């Protein structure tokens, strides 16, 4: 969506022309041009027009826009993107959300965003016609950074064909802040494998693979950090520093830091500072290192982003008085923080100021032309443009701020909008409407005989509606575009009005932001990398031998043949060496709680008995689940039809980019609705991962089919939030949404119940009040249950009675592991959402003792960046004391109180004030625990956190971190208070579980066990502990697969694969999972005279090598084996001989399994292939006698009743080809026979 066609209109405005003339004069002789305040929404329009009009001039090459607050800078940046024309250059300079002297590490996305903006400022820009616009808040400008000369000198350009000094380049990257890694999965990492170097430049969205030929770059390719496979080639790459510290020039800074006075610090603090200084001297990165940036100025003024401007560039300040106020806040915070830290002996007294004061920056800014846009007084709503059309120019002598005014608001009153559109069109006013409900809005307007212009563009699929306004609209025209712009405006001449969802419907959708991180990076960061994280001493389960302990990878040599093995230790000193091709038999062990498992002994029947007992239990469970599933399928109702145009329009208004998992869940729900039996699907997803959107689309689809929907939620606050969300999303459609909870008085509830009975309410949202007998639906079609685990037994029984008749969609944040999901394919319909939304950042989590000074710092930091704070204290009785303490600590904060014992009006009012940002800190109980979504609240403080369960702590933390800003969570305990071992473990777990998704799966494994217990029954928890969670899920998959086949045999007289609503991919995954637990079959053993392993000089990292061994342990077809060979060569270079041998063995293993081979053994004279009794009885050995392989290797091959023997003496070096040919014939014969 582009509004670039609106830019020429402002150029015609005489007031704007005067402004441009004044800017021209100021650019030749630096001066300040003052302008009155503009509507917030008009600021990006003015800036984009200025950028376009200055493109023809030699200067400026850079325009730096400074705002007071970070959120305003981001809003202007996103607004500029909507008006950007071809060739426009726009960047955003993010603000570190720290208070002075705070030692908290920066998030990688913040670092990358700042470096991207600095690189844009540092580059010449002469190749582009358009000047660069960089938007940043004043605090982003006050942050010290790398000197511009150092930044420009550090930029490295790589191109194919140029010489490449490997050692010098690696040394340079280390100095630039890049970190060596075994595998490049995150920004700022590099790895080297022979002549292949992987690097993820800090300013690029994907990593780069550099392939060398000698000392020259042969190719540059992008690669996927998840699969590690390379994709398209690139012709040029610019590598910027990975951080803002020029480590390669640290010697001067080290000398200056050596003069820090550490004598007066407390002993433990002195040790911390000494460790930091030692790390800094070594040139290594550490958390809080940006504190030392002022020491790189070498006696010169400390550089900031402002110093990247060059003569002739332009500065634009929005609301200079607010900028001064924020800068003063930073100064005051710094003075207070410095005094407190000195008193507490935590800060060297002679440490340089960690920021550049605004007055000093203003002095530097005096050399540049400056446009200052001021404050606007509160004015009554303006009248629409008079509509002089294009005939009469606006009067001169007035400011451009008087030409650009706020747009009128219609707040959903479409009749009034239609009336004014007709009037404005008649007066020659140009009207542009940008809406996420564009298609529906067009219908509504055309029904009233108001016809927006139809713009078409020819694409691959033919002509389609265009969302590009590339040329100025004609006088009197109405244009309707699908997209998002936060707020409209009106221009007096040429008379133009821009309207958005904010004015038309009265609500502002969030801007659909594209993530700097690719989805593949997010997947690389979140997947469960058990193997790569496996360390010596960790518990494992071998499918045949039981629970042991991993002791590492070891090389062993037998008769001159080298192999690498996993060494496992068992009870009584027993050891097991697992060859690399059998590492798939080793699984992680995770049980219930924190009890350590008992190691098994090798060679005893103990493990077999345990395994048999668990297998019998899973078989019984599988039969029960399958019976329940079959009974539910007996119920019938007409299936829903395909999506309607309104459905497509409603879904296109979703203001975020759907994740892959989310889209899959949506498709699975719709597929269920299309069947004739009622849906009963469970949607599992981490907090904030988009489950509500899945439910909203399903509910809308049901309403479009004439059905009513009930949305059942556990709390009043969540009911209110869902009510607001559903009404906003469906406001453009004839859908009646109502809510029934204690926020409604008795009379209102009675009226709503009556409307529901008559069928006049389409979607009813409520708490357990929905389940009461007086609530009767005229045509109930679907129930959505949010957080089912929060409801009691009685309510669940009432739900069960409804399940047989209507569709049920259940949402839960209790994690269901993916392996359990796959195991239950065909007996329980589940959708698992594992992928975090784009731009979602891990929450910075701290577990620490309560401290008044810390509380003040934390609250002020969040308020300083325009955010809000949840302060959770779960005792209503002591809440007034906590409130008084907070008011004394942070008198500048607006504090509200919310808890379940307040009356409805008070609680509703305080939540409304918090949502509308009239409250900075919400002091509350766990009433906020379920589902609340307030993107502006990005700091959570939990008092007396030791009294909460792990699930509660995780749910509470999910209330923050839902926007694009970094979120913080503080779990506090009070000094001197005894903490139980369990409480300490819970707090440690929540602190460790910070990575999106992955930390959740790894550190909160006991929550997964709880999720499994909820789904399977408490009895199964003991069985899970006995064999480990991963083996249990494989046993369950095996049992479900077997039970389903038996049921099909009983019903249809043949084995079948009916899997209900499961997709083919899900069924395939379940079959693979079941095969991995086929405990009746001993693993195929292969003993061949080949040294087969991955050499350490080819794959150096043990964890990565082990991960590759596990991949290669799975049977591969010849085609798959070739693909793996290509991947290894792509990632690590040419395959060495042992690696080629390993791939050969992997290929042989795949063929042997298909052929029904039990083992392949070797002695000095022959290679023996032994088949299973069943495979031998199939007649395939007889057929082998007349095969091509027999004709080719006949003299060297002897065929017996169950054995094929190949003579090594006869075959010589040809034995590998002969073995492959025999197995190909045998497996081919088996597939035909089957």
HELIX and SHEET records of a PDB file:
HELIX    1   1 UNK A    4  UNK A    6  5                                   3    
HELIX    2   2 UNK A    7  UNK A   11  1                                   5    
HELIX    3   3 UNK A   14  UNK A   28  1                                  15    
HELIX    4   4 UNK A   40  UNK A   53  1                                  14    
HELIX    5   5 UNK A   70  UNK A   83  1                                  14    
HELIX    6   6 UNK A  108  UNK A  122  1                                  15    
HELIX    7   7 UNK A  138  UNK A  142  1                                   5    
HELIX    8   8 UNK A  148  UNK A  154  1                                   7    
HELIX    9   9 UNK A  166  UNK A  175  1                                  10    
HELIX   10  10 UNK A  247  UNK A  249  5                                   3    
HELIX   11  11 UNK A  250  UNK A  257  1                                   8    
HELIX   12  12 UNK A  267  UNK A  281  1                                  15    
HELIX   13  13 UNK A  289  UNK A  296  5                                   8    
HELIX   14  14 UNK A  305  UNK A  308  5                                   4    
HELIX   15  15 UNK A  320  UNK A  343  1                                  24    
HELIX   16  16 UNK A  358  UNK A  365  1                                   8    
HELIX   17  17 UNK A  400  UNK A  402  5                                   3    
HELIX   18  18 UNK A  414  UNK A  426  1                                  13    
HELIX   19  19 UNK A  438  UNK A  447  1                                  10    
HELIX   20  20 UNK A  501  UNK A  504  1                                   4    
HELIX   21  21 UNK A  519  UNK A  526  1                                   8    
HELIX   22  22 UNK A  530  UNK A  533  1                                   4    
HELIX   23  23 UNK A  571  UNK A  573  5                                   3    
HELIX   24  24 UNK A  580  UNK A  585  5                                   6    
HELIX   25  25 UNK A  606  UNK A  633  1                                  28    
HELIX   26  26 UNK A  645  UNK A  652  1                                   8    
HELIX   27  27 UNK A  660  UNK A  674  1                                  15    
HELIX   28  28 UNK A  691  UNK A  704  1                                  14    
HELIX   29  29 UNK A  716  UNK A  730  1                                  15    
HELIX   30  30 UNK A  746  UNK A  757  1                                  12    
HELIX   31  31 UNK A  768  UNK A  771  5                                   4    
HELIX   32  32 UNK A  788  UNK A  790  5                                   3    
HELIX   33  33 UNK A  793  UNK A  803  1                                  11    
HELIX   34  34 UNK A  818  UNK A  823  1                                   6    
HELIX   35  35 UNK A  852  UNK A  864  1                                  13    
HELIX   36  36 UNK A  879  UNK A  889  1                                  11    
HELIX   37  37 UNK A  904  UNK A  915  1                                  12    
HELIX   38  38 UNK A  926  UNK A  928  5                                   3    
HELIX   39  39 UNK A  945  UNK A  947  5                                   3    
HELIX   40  40 UNK A  950  UNK A  957  1                                   8    
HELIX   41  41 UNK A  981  UNK A  992  1                                  12    
HELIX   42  42 UNK A  998  UNK A 1003  1                                   6    
HELIX   43  43 UNK A 1005  UNK A 1016  1                                  12    
HELIX   44  44 UNK A 1019  UNK A 1027  1                                   9    
HELIX   45  45 UNK A 1029  UNK A 1052  1                                  24    
HELIX   46  46 UNK A 1064  UNK A 1076  1                                  13    
HELIX   47  47 UNK A 1102  UNK A 1112  1                                  11    
HELIX   48  48 UNK A 1118  UNK A 1132  1                                  15    
HELIX   49  49 UNK A 1137  UNK A 1155  1                                  19    
HELIX   50  50 UNK A 1173  UNK A 1177  1                                   5    
HELIX   51  51 UNK A 1180  UNK A 1184  1                                   5    
HELIX   52  52 UNK A 1188  UNK A 1193  1                                   6    
HELIX   53  53 UNK A 1194  UNK A 1196  5                                   3    
HELIX   54  54 UNK A 1208  UNK A 1211  1                                   4    
HELIX   55  55 UNK A 1212  UNK A 1214  5                                   3    
HELIX   56  56 UNK A 1215  UNK A 1233  1                                  19    
SHEET    1   A 6 UNK A  32  UNK A  35  0                                        
SHEET    2   A 6 UNK A 369  UNK A 373  1                                        
SHEET    3   A 6 UNK A 314  UNK A 318  1                                        
SHEET    4   A 6 UNK A  62  UNK A  67  1                                        
SHEET    5   A 6 UNK A 132  UNK A 137  1                                        
SHEET    6   A 6 UNK A  89  UNK A  93  1                                        
SHEET    1   B 2 UNK A 156  UNK A 158  0                                        
SHEET    2   B 2 UNK A 237  UNK A 239 -1                                        
SHEET    1   C 6 UNK A 179  UNK A 180  0                                        
SHEET    2   C 6 UNK A 189  UNK A 193  1                                        
SHEET    3   C 6 UNK A 196  UNK A 199 -1                                        
SHEET    4   C 6 UNK A 207  UNK A 213 -1                                        
SHEET    5   C 6 UNK A 216  UNK A 223 -1                                        
SHEET    6   C 6 UNK A 230  UNK A 233 -1                                        
SHEET    1   D 5 UNK A 404  UNK A 406  0                                        
SHEET    2   D 5 UNK A 489  UNK A 491 -1                                        
SHEET    3   D 5 UNK A 496  UNK A 500 -1                                        
SHEET    4   D 5 UNK A 430  UNK A 435  1                                        
SHEET    5   D 5 UNK A 478  UNK A 482  1                                        
SHEET    1   E 2 UNK A 456  UNK A 459  0                                        
SHEET    2   E 2 UNK A 462  UNK A 465 -1                                        
SHEET    1   F 5 UNK A 575  UNK A 579  0                                        
SHEET    2   F 5 UNK A 561  UNK A 569 -1                                        
SHEET    3   F 5 UNK A 546  UNK A 558 -1                                        
SHEET    4   F 5 UNK A 539  UNK A 542 -1                                        
SHEET    5   F 5 UNK A 586  UNK A 588 -1                                        
SHEET    1   G 7 UNK A 737  UNK A 740  0                                        
SHEET    2   G 7 UNK A 763  UNK A 766  1                                        
SHEET    3   G 7 UNK A 708  UNK A 712  1                                        
SHEET    4   G 7 UNK A 780  UNK A 786  1                                        
SHEET    5   G 7 UNK A 807  UNK A 812  1                                        
SHEET    6   G 7 UNK A 680  UNK A 685  1                                        
SHEET    7   G 7 UNK A 829  UNK A 833  1                                        
SHEET    1   H 6 UNK A 844  UNK A 849  0                                        
SHEET    2   H 6 UNK A 968  UNK A 973  1                                        
SHEET    3   H 6 UNK A 937  UNK A 942  1                                        
SHEET    4   H 6 UNK A 868  UNK A 872  1                                        
SHEET    5   H 6 UNK A 921  UNK A 924  1                                        
SHEET    6   H 6 UNK A 895  UNK A 898  1                                        
SHEET    1   I 5 UNK A1085  UNK A1086  0                                        
SHEET    2   I 5 UNK A1157  UNK A1162  1                                        
SHEET    3   I 5 UNK A1166  UNK A1171 -1                                        
SHEET    4   I 5 UNK A1203  UNK A1207 -1                                        
SHEET    5   I 5 UNK A1197  UNK A1199 -1                                        
END                                                                             
